[in-house]
């Protein structure tokens, strides 16, 4: 059995280093930028640039991989990540960092697509669920591990930038020395917004709005923590626990949605996230422990929404359209993450650090309201005709290629 998973475990080691580097770099930049006095607008633009580069990479990276091959393309992407990480430590300039973040987003999309296609090639219908679960576990653990490295370092020094570069380089080794056969060429990514909206208006609008809220938090959550005066270690723990709490709550929320109209659960979770965000804005906590507890509660609601929205869309889609529908929703989510940081930066700059939560609350309240309106317009799919809920990644750490790993894709390949 171990021999069966050995090539997959080798790829997962490379994934762990890559995601740790990405998590470390993504948290380090806003914290260092805050110390350097970068404007809130510039810090928000870094998130928008990364998301824009990531979405562009999903569309264009497959062409580069087909031309260079998986191993050489992955080597180029990971090496580029290392170069960018070192450049951000060498040249401290907000406009230069914005440009580099777009390039990082593009290279990360390409690197993830290579790894995900490789994992998909090694997975079978019998072990696809296990492989997908392992990949999600590595994703969450590695990002959290990378973020926690910040807690043990000095944000003011260049050492954390060097560690980021080392982690990117370490991700090269497992694929560079692998003797496994190369996977099939990557498929081009397509986005059919009209078709997605026709399939499920709620899911299409929801994924865009969820992207706005999560993009705002993911980019500027660390800036919020720094400006209210909590320690770097508390900021790292806060950012990690928000996503972990959401991951932990996905399953109970999803199981509840299996027994009722998923839209009620979606609207309820969105309203819960908006309520906690409004509470944080109103009471403006300054105790690190209190902030961590409140933001974790926020994450438990906010980071369950994407999975429920995707599950609702797939209830209405044909089984053979799973990859197309889920991949399209992921891209809509990506476009939302480009908008969210700009909105949040404007509110944080004009109000106070808690303006971040006004941005997320607006997105979540809009989602709850639109979902309740749509409940009147369309009957739910009968429970017996639905697929069972499956957890989904709630961040930009995966690409549409990862959806081919999902165990629900078995229907497509059993043919």
MISESE-142620 format. One record per residue (C-alpha): residue number from 1; residue in one letter; x, y, z. Coordinates in steps of 0.25 Angstrom, whole numbers, plus 5000, padded with zeros to 4 digits. Example, Ala and Ser with C-alpha at 12.3 -4.5 7.8 and 13.67 -1.06 7.14 Angstrom:
BEGIN
<1; A; <5049; 4982; 5031>>
<2; S; <5055; 4996; 5029>>
This chain:
BEGIN
<1; X; <5000; 5000; 5000>>
<2; X; <5011; 5010; 5003>>
<3; X; <5018; 5007; 4990>>
<4; X; <5005; 5011; 4983>>
<5; X; <5005; 5025; 4990>>
<6; X; <5020; 5027; 4989>>
<7; X; <5020; 5036; 4977>>
<8; X; <5009; 5044; 4982>>
<9; X; <5016; 5046; 4996>>
<10; X; <5028; 5051; 4988>>
<11; X; <5019; 5061; 4981>>
<12; X; <5012; 5065; 4994>>
<13; X; <5026; 5068; 5000>>
<14; X; <5029; 5078; 4989>>
<15; X; <5015; 5084; 4991>>
<16; X; <5017; 5086; 5006>>
<17; X; <5030; 5094; 5003>>
<18; X; <5023; 5102; 4992>>
<19; X; <5011; 5105; 5001>>
<20; X; <5019; 5108; 5013>>
<21; X; <5027; 5118; 5005>>
<22; X; <5014; 5124; 4999>>
<23; X; <5008; 5125; 5013>>
<24; X; <5021; 5132; 5019>>
<25; X; <5023; 5142; 5008>>
<26; X; <5008; 5145; 5008>>
<27; X; <5008; 5149; 5023>>
<28; X; <5022; 5155; 5023>>
<29; X; <5019; 5166; 5012>>
<30; X; <5007; 5173; 5018>>
<31; X; <5014; 5173; 5032>>
<32; X; <5027; 5178; 5027>>
<33; X; <5020; 5188; 5018>>
<34; X; <5012; 5193; 5030>>
<35; X; <5025; 5195; 5037>>
<36; X; <5031; 5203; 5025>>
<37; X; <5019; 5212; 5025>>
<38; X; <5013; 5207; 5012>>
<39; X; <4999; 5213; 5009>>
<40; X; <4987; 5205; 5012>>
<41; X; <4983; 5206; 4997>>
<42; X; <4997; 5200; 4993>>
<43; X; <4995; 5189; 5003>>
<44; X; <4982; 5186; 4997>>
<45; X; <4987; 5187; 4983>>
<46; X; <4997; 5176; 4987>>
<47; X; <4986; 5166; 4989>>
<48; X; <4979; 5170; 4977>>
<49; X; <4991; 5169; 4968>>
<50; X; <4994; 5155; 4974>>
<51; X; <4979; 5150; 4971>>
<52; X; <4980; 5156; 4957>>
<53; X; <4993; 5149; 4954>>
<54; X; <4987; 5136; 4960>>
<55; X; <4975; 5137; 4951>>
<56; X; <4983; 5140; 4939>>
<57; X; <4992; 5128; 4942>>
<58; X; <4980; 5119; 4942>>
<59; X; <4977; 5123; 4928>>
<60; X; <4991; 5124; 4922>>
<61; X; <5001; 5115; 4930>>
<62; X; <4995; 5102; 4923>>
<63; X; <5001; 5108; 4910>>
<64; X; <5015; 5109; 4916>>
<65; X; <5014; 5096; 4923>>
<66; X; <5011; 5089; 4909>>
<67; X; <5023; 5096; 4903>>
<68; X; <5033; 5093; 4913>>
<69; X; <5028; 5081; 4920>>
<70; X; <5024; 5079; 4934>>
<71; X; <5038; 5077; 4941>>
<72; X; <5044; 5089; 4934>>
<73; X; <5032; 5098; 4936>>
<74; X; <5031; 5095; 4950>>
<75; X; <5045; 5098; 4952>>
<76; X; <5043; 5111; 4945>>
<77; X; <5031; 5115; 4954>>
<78; X; <5038; 5111; 4967>>
<79; X; <5051; 5118; 4964>>
<80; X; <5043; 5130; 4960>>
<81; X; <5036; 5130; 4973>>
<82; X; <5050; 5129; 4980>>
<83; X; <5055; 5141; 4972>>
<84; X; <5043; 5149; 4975>>
<85; X; <5044; 5146; 4990>>
<86; X; <5058; 5151; 4990>>
<87; X; <5056; 5163; 4982>>
<88; X; <5045; 5167; 4992>>
<89; X; <5055; 5166; 5003>>
<90; X; <5065; 5174; 4995>>
<91; X; <5057; 5185; 4989>>
<92; X; <5047; 5191; 4999>>
<93; X; <5038; 5199; 4990>>
<94; X; <5023; 5198; 4991>>
<95; X; <5021; 5200; 4976>>
<96; X; <5031; 5190; 4972>>
<97; X; <5025; 5180; 4982>>
<98; X; <5011; 5182; 4975>>
<99; X; <5017; 5178; 4962>>
<100; X; <5025; 5166; 4968>>
<101; X; <5012; 5161; 4975>>
<102; X; <5005; 5160; 4962>>
<103; X; <5017; 5152; 4956>>
<104; X; <5017; 5143; 4969>>
<105; X; <5002; 5140; 4967>>
<106; X; <5004; 5136; 4953>>
<107; X; <5016; 5127; 4956>>
<108; X; <5008; 5121; 4968>>
<109; X; <4996; 5117; 4959>>
<110; X; <5006; 5110; 4949>>
<111; X; <5013; 5103; 4960>>
<112; X; <5000; 5098; 4966>>
<113; X; <4994; 5094; 4953>>
<114; X; <5007; 5085; 4950>>
<115; X; <5006; 5078; 4964>>
<116; X; <4991; 5076; 4963>>
<117; X; <4991; 5070; 4949>>
<118; X; <5002; 5061; 4954>>
<119; X; <4994; 5057; 4966>>
<120; X; <4982; 5055; 4957>>
<121; X; <4990; 5046; 4948>>
<122; X; <4994; 5037; 4959>>
<123; X; <4981; 5036; 4966>>
<124; X; <4970; 5025; 4962>>
<125; X; <4956; 5025; 4965>>
<126; X; <4959; 5016; 4977>>
<127; X; <4968; 5025; 4984>>
<128; X; <4964; 5039; 4978>>
<129; X; <4957; 5042; 4991>>
<130; X; <4969; 5039; 4999>>
<131; X; <4978; 5047; 4990>>
<132; X; <4969; 5059; 4990>>
<133; X; <4968; 5058; 5005>>
<134; X; <4983; 5057; 5007>>
<135; X; <4985; 5069; 4997>>
<136; X; <4975; 5078; 5005>>
<137; X; <4982; 5074; 5019>>
<138; X; <4996; 5078; 5013>>
<139; X; <4990; 5091; 5008>>
<140; X; <4984; 5096; 5021>>
<141; X; <4996; 5090; 5029>>
<142; X; <5007; 5096; 5021>>
<143; X; <5000; 5110; 5019>>
<144; X; <4998; 5111; 5034>>
<145; X; <5013; 5106; 5037>>
<146; X; <5018; 5116; 5027>>
<147; X; <5010; 5127; 5034>>
<148; X; <5015; 5123; 5048>>
<149; X; <5030; 5124; 5044>>
<150; X; <5027; 5139; 5044>>
<151; X; <5024; 5138; 5059>>
<152; X; <5038; 5133; 5061>>
<153; X; <5046; 5143; 5053>>
<154; X; <5049; 5158; 5052>>
<155; X; <5040; 5164; 5041>>
<156; X; <5050; 5176; 5041>>
<157; X; <5061; 5167; 5036>>
<158; X; <5064; 5161; 5023>>
<159; X; <5065; 5147; 5029>>
<160; X; <5050; 5143; 5026>>
<161; X; <5051; 5147; 5012>>
<162; X; <5063; 5138; 5011>>
<163; X; <5055; 5126; 5018>>
<164; X; <5044; 5128; 5008>>
<165; X; <5054; 5127; 4996>>
<166; X; <5060; 5114; 5002>>
<167; X; <5046; 5108; 5004>>
<168; X; <5043; 5111; 4989>>
<169; X; <5056; 5104; 4985>>
<170; X; <5053; 5092; 4994>>
<171; X; <5040; 5090; 4986>>
<172; X; <5048; 5088; 4974>>
<173; X; <5055; 5075; 4979>>
<174; X; <5044; 5065; 4979>>
<175; X; <5040; 5067; 4965>>
<176; X; <5054; 5070; 4960>>
<177; X; <5059; 5056; 4964>>
<178; X; <5046; 5049; 4961>>
<179; X; <5047; 5037; 4951>>
<180; X; <5031; 5037; 4950>>
<181; X; <5025; 5038; 4936>>
<182; X; <5020; 5052; 4932>>
<183; X; <5005; 5054; 4933>>
<184; X; <4997; 5058; 4921>>
<185; X; <4997; 5072; 4916>>
<186; X; <4989; 5082; 4924>>
<187; X; <4976; 5086; 4919>>
<188; X; <4972; 5100; 4916>>
<189; X; <4963; 5107; 4926>>
<190; X; <4950; 5113; 4921>>
<191; X; <4940; 5122; 4928>>
<192; X; <4925; 5123; 4924>>
<193; X; <4919; 5133; 4933>>
<194; X; <4906; 5133; 4926>>
<195; X; <4905; 5117; 4927>>
<196; X; <4909; 5118; 4942>>
<197; X; <4898; 5128; 4945>>
<198; X; <4888; 5120; 4937>>
<199; X; <4892; 5108; 4945>>
<200; X; <4891; 5114; 4959>>
<201; X; <4889; 5129; 4960>>
<202; X; <4892; 5128; 4975>>
<203; X; <4905; 5121; 4974>>
<204; X; <4910; 5130; 4963>>
<205; X; <4907; 5142; 4971>>
<206; X; <4911; 5136; 4984>>
<207; X; <4925; 5132; 4980>>
<208; X; <4928; 5146; 4975>>
<209; X; <4924; 5152; 4988>>
<210; X; <4931; 5141; 4996>>
<211; X; <4943; 5145; 4988>>
<212; X; <4942; 5159; 4992>>
<213; X; <4941; 5157; 5007>>
<214; X; <4952; 5146; 5007>>
<215; X; <4961; 5154; 4998>>
<216; X; <4959; 5166; 5007>>
<217; X; <4962; 5158; 5020>>
<218; X; <4974; 5150; 5014>>
<219; X; <4981; 5162; 5009>>
<220; X; <4978; 5172; 5020>>
<221; X; <4976; 5164; 5032>>
<222; X; <4990; 5165; 5037>>
<223; X; <4990; 5180; 5034>>
<224; X; <4978; 5181; 5043>>
<225; X; <4985; 5173; 5054>>
<226; X; <4998; 5181; 5053>>
<227; X; <4990; 5194; 5054>>
<228; X; <4982; 5190; 5066>>
<229; X; <4995; 5187; 5073>>
<230; X; <4995; 5172; 5075>>
<231; X; <5008; 5164; 5074>>
<232; X; <5014; 5158; 5062>>
<233; X; <5012; 5144; 5068>>
<234; X; <4997; 5147; 5071>>
<235; X; <4995; 5152; 5057>>
<236; X; <5001; 5139; 5051>>
<237; X; <4992; 5131; 5060>>
<238; X; <4980; 5140; 5057>>
<239; X; <4982; 5138; 5042>>
<240; X; <4984; 5123; 5043>>
<241; X; <4972; 5120; 5052>>
<242; X; <4962; 5128; 5043>>
<243; X; <4964; 5118; 5032>>
<244; X; <4966; 5106; 5041>>
<245; X; <4952; 5109; 5048>>
<246; X; <4946; 5110; 5035>>
<247; X; <4951; 5097; 5030>>
<248; X; <4947; 5090; 5043>>
<249; X; <4933; 5096; 5042>>
<250; X; <4931; 5092; 5027>>
<251; X; <4927; 5078; 5030>>
<252; X; <4916; 5081; 5041>>
<253; X; <4910; 5092; 5032>>
<254; X; <4911; 5083; 5020>>
<255; X; <4904; 5072; 5027>>
<256; X; <4893; 5081; 5031>>
<257; X; <4891; 5086; 5017>>
<258; X; <4889; 5072; 5012>>
<259; X; <4877; 5071; 5020>>
<260; X; <4870; 5084; 5016>>
<261; X; <4870; 5095; 5006>>
<262; X; <4885; 5098; 5004>>
<263; X; <4882; 5113; 5002>>
<264; X; <4876; 5114; 5016>>
<265; X; <4890; 5109; 5022>>
<266; X; <4897; 5119; 5012>>
<267; X; <4889; 5131; 5016>>
<268; X; <4890; 5127; 5031>>
<269; X; <4905; 5126; 5030>>
<270; X; <4907; 5139; 5023>>
<271; X; <4898; 5146; 5033>>
<272; X; <4906; 5140; 5044>>
<273; X; <4919; 5145; 5038>>
<274; X; <4913; 5159; 5036>>
<275; X; <4908; 5159; 5050>>
<276; X; <4922; 5156; 5056>>
<277; X; <4929; 5166; 5047>>
<278; X; <4919; 5177; 5051>>
<279; X; <4922; 5173; 5066>>
<280; X; <4937; 5174; 5064>>
<281; X; <4935; 5188; 5057>>
<282; X; <4926; 5193; 5068>>
<283; X; <4934; 5188; 5081>>
<284; X; <4948; 5190; 5074>>
<285; X; <4955; 5179; 5083>>
<286; X; <4970; 5182; 5086>>
<287; X; <4973; 5169; 5094>>
<288; X; <4981; 5159; 5086>>
<289; X; <4973; 5147; 5092>>
<290; X; <4960; 5154; 5090>>
<291; X; <4963; 5158; 5076>>
<292; X; <4967; 5144; 5072>>
<293; X; <4955; 5138; 5078>>
<294; X; <4946; 5147; 5071>>
<295; X; <4953; 5146; 5057>>
<296; X; <4953; 5131; 5058>>
<297; X; <4938; 5131; 5061>>
<298; X; <4937; 5140; 5048>>
<299; X; <4945; 5130; 5040>>
<300; X; <4936; 5118; 5045>>
<301; X; <4925; 5125; 5037>>
<302; X; <4932; 5132; 5026>>
<303; X; <4941; 5120; 5022>>
<304; X; <4929; 5110; 5021>>
<305; X; <4922; 5118; 5010>>
<306; X; <4930; 5115; 4998>>
<307; X; <4928; 5100; 5000>>
<308; X; <4913; 5101; 5002>>
<309; X; <4911; 5110; 4989>>
<310; X; <4919; 5100; 4981>>
<311; X; <4910; 5088; 4986>>
<312; X; <4898; 5096; 4983>>
<313; X; <4903; 5099; 4968>>
<314; X; <4906; 5084; 4966>>
<315; X; <4892; 5080; 4971>>
<316; X; <4887; 5087; 4959>>
<317; X; <4898; 5082; 4949>>
<318; X; <4900; 5069; 4942>>
<319; X; <4910; 5060; 4948>>
<320; X; <4919; 5061; 4935>>
<321; X; <4919; 5076; 4937>>
<322; X; <4925; 5076; 4951>>
<323; X; <4939; 5081; 4947>>
<324; X; <4934; 5092; 4938>>
<325; X; <4924; 5097; 4948>>
<326; X; <4933; 5096; 4960>>
<327; X; <4945; 5102; 4952>>
<328; X; <4937; 5114; 4947>>
<329; X; <4932; 5117; 4961>>
<330; X; <4947; 5116; 4966>>
<331; X; <4950; 5127; 4956>>
<332; X; <4938; 5136; 4960>>
<333; X; <4944; 5134; 4974>>
<334; X; <4957; 5139; 4969>>
<335; X; <4951; 5151; 4962>>
<336; X; <4945; 5155; 4975>>
<337; X; <4958; 5154; 4982>>
<338; X; <4963; 5165; 4973>>
<339; X; <4952; 5174; 4977>>
<340; X; <4952; 5171; 4992>>
<341; X; <4965; 5177; 4996>>
<342; X; <4962; 5190; 4989>>
<343; X; <4949; 5192; 4996>>
<344; X; <4955; 5188; 5010>>
<345; X; <4967; 5198; 5008>>
<346; X; <4958; 5209; 5005>>
<347; X; <4950; 5207; 5017>>
<348; X; <4962; 5205; 5026>>
<349; X; <4968; 5217; 5021>>
<350; X; <4955; 5226; 5023>>
<351; X; <4950; 5220; 5036>>
<352; X; <4959; 5212; 5045>>
<353; X; <4966; 5198; 5044>>
<354; X; <4952; 5191; 5047>>
<355; X; <4947; 5197; 5034>>
<356; X; <4952; 5184; 5028>>
<357; X; <4940; 5177; 5035>>
<358; X; <4931; 5187; 5029>>
<359; X; <4936; 5182; 5015>>
<360; X; <4934; 5168; 5019>>
<361; X; <4920; 5170; 5025>>
<362; X; <4915; 5177; 5013>>
<363; X; <4919; 5166; 5004>>
<364; X; <4913; 5155; 5014>>
<365; X; <4900; 5163; 5016>>
<366; X; <4898; 5165; 5001>>
<367; X; <4900; 5150; 4999>>
<368; X; <4890; 5147; 5010>>
<369; X; <4880; 5156; 5004>>
<370; X; <4881; 5151; 4990>>
<371; X; <4880; 5137; 4994>>
<372; X; <4867; 5139; 5002>>
<373; X; <4861; 5146; 4990>>
<374; X; <4865; 5134; 4981>>
<375; X; <4859; 5124; 4990>>
<376; X; <4845; 5130; 4986>>
<377; X; <4849; 5129; 4971>>
<378; X; <4853; 5114; 4970>>
<379; X; <4850; 5102; 4978>>
<380; X; <4861; 5094; 4984>>
<381; X; <4867; 5081; 4978>>
<382; X; <4860; 5069; 4985>>
<383; X; <4869; 5063; 4995>>
<384; X; <4869; 5049; 4989>>
<385; X; <4875; 5055; 4976>>
<386; X; <4887; 5062; 4982>>
<387; X; <4901; 5058; 4984>>
<388; X; <4906; 5057; 4998>>
<389; X; <4913; 5070; 5002>>
<390; X; <4928; 5070; 5001>>
<391; X; <4938; 5080; 5007>>
<392; X; <4945; 5090; 4998>>
<393; X; <4957; 5098; 4999>>
<394; X; <4954; 5112; 5004>>
<395; X; <4965; 5120; 4998>>
<396; X; <4973; 5123; 4986>>
<397; X; <4983; 5112; 4989>>
<398; X; <4977; 5103; 4978>>
<399; X; <4974; 5104; 4963>>
<400; X; <4963; 5098; 4954>>
<401; X; <4973; 5087; 4952>>
<402; X; <4971; 5082; 4966>>
<403; X; <4956; 5079; 4964>>
<404; X; <4960; 5067; 4955>>
<405; X; <4965; 5061; 4968>>
<406; X; <4951; 5062; 4974>>
<407; X; <4945; 5049; 4977>>
<408; X; <4932; 5053; 4971>>
<409; X; <4939; 5053; 4958>>
<410; X; <4938; 5038; 4958>>
<411; X; <4925; 5039; 4950>>
<412; X; <4933; 5045; 4938>>
<413; X; <4943; 5034; 4937>>
<414; X; <4936; 5022; 4940>>
<415; X; <4928; 5024; 4927>>
